[in-house]
Structure formats: structure tokens, C-alpha cells
């Protein structure tokens, strides 16, 4: 019994050390730059600058069906599955459009422009420049799933309607953490404003 307790303590310490490492690493990842224009009780209005993304359109619908497929395609590209076997830094957040067909996007680090990027080995990966935009954003913690994403999308719509703020039908899910991160998980639903 004593050996089992010692092993459990060692496993718990190792798990905690690994999670702390991931939390620290997350702070050093380049992220999609924005400026907060106004804060409300449950959401905020932000300005995003023009930014380049790698993207892949997925034929599946819903977060559960699309997230792992899209992530593995784009992660493969940035981890070296490209014509130069070049690794590209991970950025944050991972973005998914919430349309009938979903598009997953990874932000390209600012040091690259479209002409500098290696050609993908896998078809379907495109480079897409997102124009500067004004959005509303609402956040939630924990692991994302289709139910939570829909709930916070509806919460954001209701909050914007209550404030009389006009919005488009361009909703996105933003996920800020790697799947293996347990603590301080951050997710957002954003919508472009009219």
C-alpha cells in the first residue's frame, strides 16, 4: 500500500510540473492581436488588425466532428509537412468558423508573409488574409463542445440584441489551449459587427 501511495504522489507531482510547463509555454506563444474598444458585463468589443492565416475547409459540421481533423491537417503543415520540411511556430488561438461548412485557421506568425511560407504537401490548405475587423467576443472556460459553443453563441446574440448592437452572421470559435492542457482553459465565441 505504501508503494501505491508513493507512486500516486510521484504521478501527481509529474502531472503538476507538466501542466505548469504548458501554462508557462502558452504565455510565450504569439497570439492574434486586438485592442479592446469597450467592455460590457458579459462581452467586449474588439478591433482586430489584418492578419494572415493558414486554413482548411472541412466538409463536416460541428466542433466535435471537425476540430480534430482540421487540427491534425494544419498542425501537420506547421510541424514540417510542407515542401521545405520547415517548422513554423504555433500561434494562438485556433479559429473555427461556425458555418454550415467549417473552416479551421491557424494564425501565421507575423515574421512571415504569404510569399515566404513553404507550400503545403497536403491539398486543401490555403493561405487567407483576414481583413481588419470589429468584433464582439464572449468567453468561457473548460473544454469546448458543440453544446457549449451553441450556448455561448446564443448568449452573445442575446447580449448584443439587448444593447442594440448590429452583428453579422460570421461567428467563430477561438480555442487558446492545446488539448493536453488541463488548467486555465480559455475559449471564446466572436462575431463580426456590422
C-alpha positions as CSV (number, residue, x, y, z in Angstrom):
1,X,0.0,0.0,0.0
2,X,2.9,2.4,0.8
3,X,4.3,1.8,-2.7
4,X,1.0,2.7,-4.3
5,X,0.8,5.9,-2.4
6,X,4.3,6.9,-3.3
7,X,3.6,6.1,-7.0
8,X,0.4,8.2,-6.9
9,X,2.3,11.1,-5.3
10,X,5.0,10.9,-8.0
11,X,2.4,10.8,-10.8
12,X,0.6,13.8,-9.3
13,X,3.9,15.8,-9.0
14,X,4.8,14.9,-12.6
15,X,1.4,15.9,-13.8
16,X,1.5,19.2,-12.0
17,X,5.0,20.0,-13.3
18,X,4.0,19.2,-16.9
19,X,0.8,21.4,-16.6
20,X,2.9,24.3,-15.1
21,X,5.3,24.0,-18.1
22,X,2.4,24.2,-20.5
23,X,0.9,27.2,-18.8
24,X,4.3,29.0,-19.0
25,X,4.8,28.0,-22.6
26,X,1.3,29.3,-23.5
27,X,2.4,32.8,-22.4
28,X,5.2,32.8,-24.9
29,X,3.0,31.9,-27.9
30,X,2.3,34.7,-30.4
31,X,-1.4,35.5,-30.5
32,X,-4.0,37.3,-32.7
33,X,-3.5,41.0,-31.8
34,X,-6.5,43.1,-30.8
35,X,-7.5,46.2,-28.9
36,X,-10.5,46.3,-26.6
37,X,-12.8,49.2,-27.6
38,X,-15.5,48.7,-24.9
39,X,-16.3,46.2,-22.1
40,X,-19.8,45.1,-21.2
41,X,-20.9,42.9,-18.4
42,X,-20.6,39.6,-20.4
43,X,-18.8,40.5,-23.6
44,X,-16.4,43.0,-25.1
45,X,-16.0,44.9,-28.4
46,X,-12.6,44.4,-30.0
47,X,-10.6,45.7,-33.0
48,X,-8.5,43.1,-34.8
49,X,-5.8,44.0,-37.3
50,X,-5.3,42.5,-40.7
51,X,-3.7,39.1,-40.2
52,X,-2.6,36.1,-42.4
53,X,-3.9,32.6,-41.6
54,X,-3.4,29.1,-42.8
55,X,-6.8,27.5,-43.3
56,X,-8.5,24.3,-44.3
57,X,-12.2,23.9,-45.2
58,X,-13.9,20.9,-43.7
59,X,-16.9,19.1,-45.1
60,X,-18.0,18.0,-41.6
61,X,-20.3,20.1,-39.4
62,X,-19.9,20.8,-35.7
63,X,-17.0,21.2,-33.4
64,X,-16.8,17.5,-32.3
65,X,-16.6,16.2,-35.9
66,X,-14.3,18.9,-37.3
67,X,-11.9,20.0,-34.6
68,X,-9.5,17.0,-34.5
69,X,-9.5,16.6,-38.3
70,X,-8.8,20.2,-39.0
71,X,-6.2,20.5,-36.2
72,X,-4.2,17.5,-37.4
73,X,-4.1,18.8,-41.0
74,X,-2.9,22.3,-40.0
75,X,-0.6,21.0,-37.3
76,X,1.0,18.7,-39.8
77,X,1.7,21.6,-42.0
78,X,3.3,23.8,-39.3
79,X,5.3,20.8,-37.8
80,X,7.0,20.3,-41.2
81,X,4.6,18.6,-43.6
82,X,5.5,21.1,-46.3
83,X,7.8,21.4,-49.3
84,X,10.8,22.6,-47.2
85,X,10.1,20.4,-44.2
86,X,10.1,23.7,-42.3
87,X,8.6,24.0,-38.8
88,X,6.5,27.1,-38.2
89,X,5.8,28.3,-34.7
90,X,2.4,27.5,-33.1
91,X,0.2,30.5,-32.5
92,X,-3.0,31.2,-30.6
93,X,-5.9,31.0,-30.8
94,X,-7.0,28.2,-33.2
95,X,-10.1,29.6,-35.0
96,X,-13.1,27.8,-36.4
97,X,-15.8,29.4,-38.4
98,X,-19.3,28.4,-37.2
99,X,-21.0,28.0,-40.6
100,X,-22.6,25.0,-42.4
101,X,-19.1,24.0,-43.6
102,X,-16.4,24.8,-41.1
103,X,-13.1,26.3,-41.7
104,X,-10.2,25.9,-39.2
105,X,-7.5,28.5,-39.2
106,X,-4.1,28.9,-37.6
107,X,-2.6,32.4,-37.5
108,X,0.7,32.8,-39.4
109,X,3.5,34.3,-37.2
110,X,4.0,38.0,-38.0
111,X,7.5,37.4,-39.3
112,X,6.1,35.6,-42.4
113,X,4.2,37.0,-45.4
114,X,2.4,34.8,-47.9
115,X,5.3,34.6,-50.3
116,X,7.7,33.4,-47.6
117,X,5.6,30.4,-46.5
118,X,6.5,26.9,-47.7
119,X,4.0,25.2,-50.0
120,X,1.8,22.6,-48.1
121,X,2.3,19.0,-49.1
122,X,-1.4,18.3,-48.3
123,X,-4.1,19.7,-50.6
124,X,-6.8,21.8,-49.1
125,X,-4.6,24.1,-47.1
126,X,-4.9,27.7,-48.2
127,X,-3.4,31.0,-47.0
128,X,-6.1,33.5,-46.2
129,X,-5.7,37.1,-45.2
130,X,-8.4,38.2,-42.7
131,X,-9.0,41.9,-43.0
132,X,-9.1,44.3,-40.1
133,X,-12.5,43.9,-38.3
134,X,-14.5,44.9,-35.3
135,X,-16.0,42.0,-33.3
136,X,-17.9,41.2,-30.2
137,X,-16.4,38.4,-28.0
138,X,-17.7,36.3,-25.2
139,X,-15.5,33.8,-23.2
140,X,-15.9,30.5,-21.4
141,X,-13.6,28.1,-19.6
142,X,-13.1,24.3,-19.6
143,X,-13.2,22.1,-22.7
144,X,-15.3,23.2,-25.6
145,X,-18.0,21.1,-27.2
146,X,-20.9,21.6,-29.5
147,X,-23.4,22.3,-26.7
148,X,-21.2,24.9,-25.0
149,X,-20.3,26.6,-28.3
150,X,-24.0,26.9,-29.2
151,X,-24.9,28.2,-25.7
152,X,-22.3,30.9,-25.7
153,X,-23.2,31.9,-29.3
154,X,-26.8,32.3,-28.3
155,X,-25.7,34.2,-25.1
156,X,-23.6,36.6,-27.2
157,X,-26.5,37.2,-29.7
158,X,-28.9,37.9,-26.8
159,X,-26.4,40.3,-25.1
160,X,-25.8,42.2,-28.4
161,X,-29.6,42.4,-29.1
162,X,-30.1,43.8,-25.6
163,X,-27.6,46.5,-26.3
164,X,-28.9,47.2,-29.8
165,X,-25.6,46.3,-31.4
166,X,-25.9,45.1,-35.0
167,X,-23.9,42.0,-35.9
168,X,-23.3,39.8,-39.0
169,X,-23.8,36.1,-39.3
170,X,-20.0,35.5,-39.2
171,X,-19.4,33.6,-35.9
172,X,-16.2,32.0,-34.9
173,X,-14.9,29.8,-32.1
174,X,-11.5,30.6,-30.7
175,X,-9.6,28.0,-28.7
176,X,-6.5,29.1,-26.8
177,X,-5.1,25.9,-25.3
178,X,-3.6,22.6,-26.5
179,X,-5.8,19.6,-26.0
180,X,-3.4,18.3,-23.2
181,X,-3.7,21.4,-21.1
182,X,-6.0,21.0,-18.1
183,X,-5.8,24.2,-16.2
184,X,-6.9,27.7,-17.2
185,X,-8.5,26.7,-20.4
186,X,-9.8,29.7,-22.4
187,X,-12.4,29.7,-25.2
188,X,-14.3,32.4,-27.0
189,X,-17.1,32.9,-29.4
190,X,-16.7,36.0,-31.6
191,X,-18.9,37.6,-34.2
192,X,-18.1,40.3,-36.7
193,X,-20.1,43.5,-36.2
194,X,-21.9,45.4,-38.9
